[in-house]
Amino acid sequence: MTPTITPTVTPGGNYNLSLTNTGDSSASTNTLYNNIKLTNSGSNELTLNKLTIRYYYTKDGSSNETFYCDTAALTLSKAPWYKAITSSAKGTFKTLSAPKATADTYLEISFQSEDTLSQGSVLSVNTRQNKNDWSAYNQSNDYSYKTNANVTVYYDGVLILGTEP
């Protein structure tokens, strides 16, 4: 019997990721803030439960961390025009198997939602994270800090935007 190979289909189109840190912008802070906006300017829809976003940084210590999603929403190009999805956003902290000087950890944001990011729509996610002992992060050596291209977006496990460390 000949095995059947099912190819993985990666959506085509253009995607534009913009990242803004709106919290404490000093190099040393006890809370990392991110306001992430992903705009779909392509023609293919992205199902949110197949989408993940990674923010890379140095953990600067061994304390456990806590993730907060303050808001997550879709601004759509058609009715209903706006949809809050905050409760579907999840954050997971993962350690890189091969740490780099500017990244030993990443925050992976995922969504438990069947909603889609259609053409002309924007996904906005506002997050915070802190170490449980409230010790400081040194952002000056963090890979994704203030560099949009260093925040990565994956669709169904395939990198579609950004550059990994």
N, C-alpha and C positions, 0 to 999 in steps of 0.2 A: 504494500500500500504506500502510495506517495503522500507525504505530509503536505497539508495545505498551509501556505504562508499568507497571513493576513497583514498587509502593510499598515503601519501607523500613519495616519493622515494628520499632518500639521496644517493648521489653518493658514491660508495665504492672506495677504493684505498688509496694511500699514498700521502700526501701533505706536503710540507716543506716550512715554512715561515721563511724568514730571514729579520731582520730589522736593519738598520743602520741609526744613526743620524749623518749627515755630516756637519751640520751648526755649530753654536756656541755651543760647548759641555759644556760650563760652566753652572752651576746650574741656573743662572739668565740670561735670554735672552729675547729680545722683538720679536723674530721670532722662531717658532718651525719648524724644518726641519725633514723630514722623507724620506728615500729611502727604499721603500718596494719592496721585491722580493718574489713572490710566485711561487714555482716550482711544477709542477704536475709530480710526479714520479709514479703515479698510472695509471690504465688502463682506467679510465672513463674520458670523456671530461667534462669541466665545461663551460657552456655558460656564458659569462661575464655579461649579463644583469640580471642574477640571483645571482651574486656574490657581496658581500659587505665586506669591511674591516673596523674594528673599532680600533681607537687609543684613549685610555682613559687617562685623565689628570685632573688636577685642573685648573680651569679657572683663579683663582687669581684676581677677580674683576668682574665688571659688564659690561664692554665695549663690544660692538658688535665685531665680528671677521670676517676676510676675508680669504678665501681659495684660493690658487693658485696651479695649477698643472703645473709644469715646463715641465715634460715629462711623458708619459705613453706609453708603447710599449709591444708588444708580440715578444719574440724571439722564433721562432717555430722550431720544429724538422723536418719540411718538407717545401717545397716551399710554400709560397714565402719567408720563413726563417725569415723575420722581418716585422712587421706591426706597424706603429705608430698609437696610439689611444688616444693621448692627448686630443683632442677635445671631446671625449666621457666620460672622467673622471669628475665626479662631487663630490663636498664635501659639507656635511651638518653638522652643529653643533647641537648637541642634549644634553639636560640636563638630567641627571639620575634622575629618580623619587625617588630613595632612595640613596642620595649622600653618598659616602664613604670618609674616611680620605685622600685617595690617588686618588680619582676620583669623580668629580661632573659633568663632561662633557665628551663627546666623539665626535671625528671627524669621520663621517661615509663616506667612499669613495665608490662610486658606479660607474657603467659604463653603458652608453647608447649605447650598442654595441651587435650585434648578434654573434660576433666572439667567438671562443672557445679556451680554454686553454687545449690543447691536451697533451697526454703523452709525457714527455720529453721537454715540452715547459715551458717558464718562462714569467711571467707577472712582469714588472718593473714599479713602480710608484714613481715619485719624487715629493714631495709636500712641500709647505710652508704654514704657517698660522701666522697671527699676529692680535693683538687687534687693532681696528681702532684708539685708542688714543695712540698707540705704547708703552703702559706700559708693564712692564716685566712680564714674566711667571717665576715661581719658579719650575724648573723641578725636583728638588731633591725629591719632594713629589708626583710625577706623576706616576701612576700605570703602564703605558706602556713604560715609559722612559727607554731605554737600556735593556728591557726585552722582548725578542721575544715571549715567551709564553704568555705574557700579551697583545699582539695584537691579536684580534680575527677575524676569517674569517667565514662568513655565506654563505650558498648556499641555495637559495630559502627559506630564513628565518630560516634555521636550522644551528646551530653552528657546524662547521666541524673541526675547528682548533683553539687552544688557550684556555685561561681560562678567564672568565669574572671576574670582581672585585666583 
